[in-house]
């Protein structure tokens, strides 16, 4: 394996993955249409890795544009991140979500077929499990009908990939089901970018810490959890990025046509535990208020990561405190202008 194409490579998980791929000695080609990312991230990646990365600014849904990337490069594997990812927005922009998330996958698979690229890593989500009946969830836990269009696109994409791979003799795929990625690169040069009011917990908290938000609203305090707030399996984005490097090794060596793997830490933390960790690290209180549950939220979810540990020979190494510290460093760099986007 030499050259890896990363779609959505300037996005949050994509950019961290690109850094780890370069570090592991692979050649990387990025395609991104900047719909939810910034060109500046390319410079930041170069700064971290001291290497220029080949970049195409185009929309992969448009196959004739995407074709150029395959014509100009000999691609050995595709890591496909490029997709819309906002649960709430997906209910407003139904067709855009289906067109972009399904269309981009179809483009990727078509080009893989045409140019005989054999390896695909797909970014899926724990959202496919809905609210699982038993916890923790392993890969055989039932996939449940999604509550959002975003979630449905992930379930549909998994199915499309399975149907495609089962028809093909040479192509292989890994479906990585991410839990809740948070934090940022230790350099503080790349991290999660949000426009407008963040939906996700970590950026909302860090923006509250740096004075951009007045207070954090904790959605729901009457869940059936030890402190009443919802539980998630938060995973440091750098650990998640490294799981992709391990997945490439696995897909190259394994005889399996398709593998589905949970990527989390195996440990659940409540919203309140996250808030307490921020308070501990900062040594000051976070301004928060307990409010009603958010519509569509599940109560608790965390993963069994045995399959990732065994097959990928990978394990999450960062703890909650690392996640919090790195997220704060990134937000600090944004707020004091050390990183300009
Ligand atoms: N939360 C708050 N206040 C906020 C933001 C979030 O209390 O301002 C709570 C949420 O209610 C939830 C927890 O923090 O209990 C985590 O919420 P996030 O929005 O950060 O993440 P989600 O678990 O909702 O989202 C994750 C993935 C999505 C996926 C979704 C499906 O990040 O990609 O699960 O359930 F679609």
Boltz pocket constraint, residues with backbone or C-beta under 6 A from the ligand:
constraints:
  - pocket:
      binder: B
      contacts: [[A, 85], [A, 87], [A, 125], [A, 126], [A, 127], [A, 150], [A, 151], [A, 179], [A, 180], [A, 181], [A, 198], [A, 199], [A, 200], [A, 201], [A, 202], [A, 204], [A, 216], [A, 217], [A, 218], [A, 219], [A, 220], [A, 230], [A, 231], [A, 232], [A, 271], [A, 294], [A, 296], [A, 297], [A, 298], [A, 299]]
      max_distance: 6.0
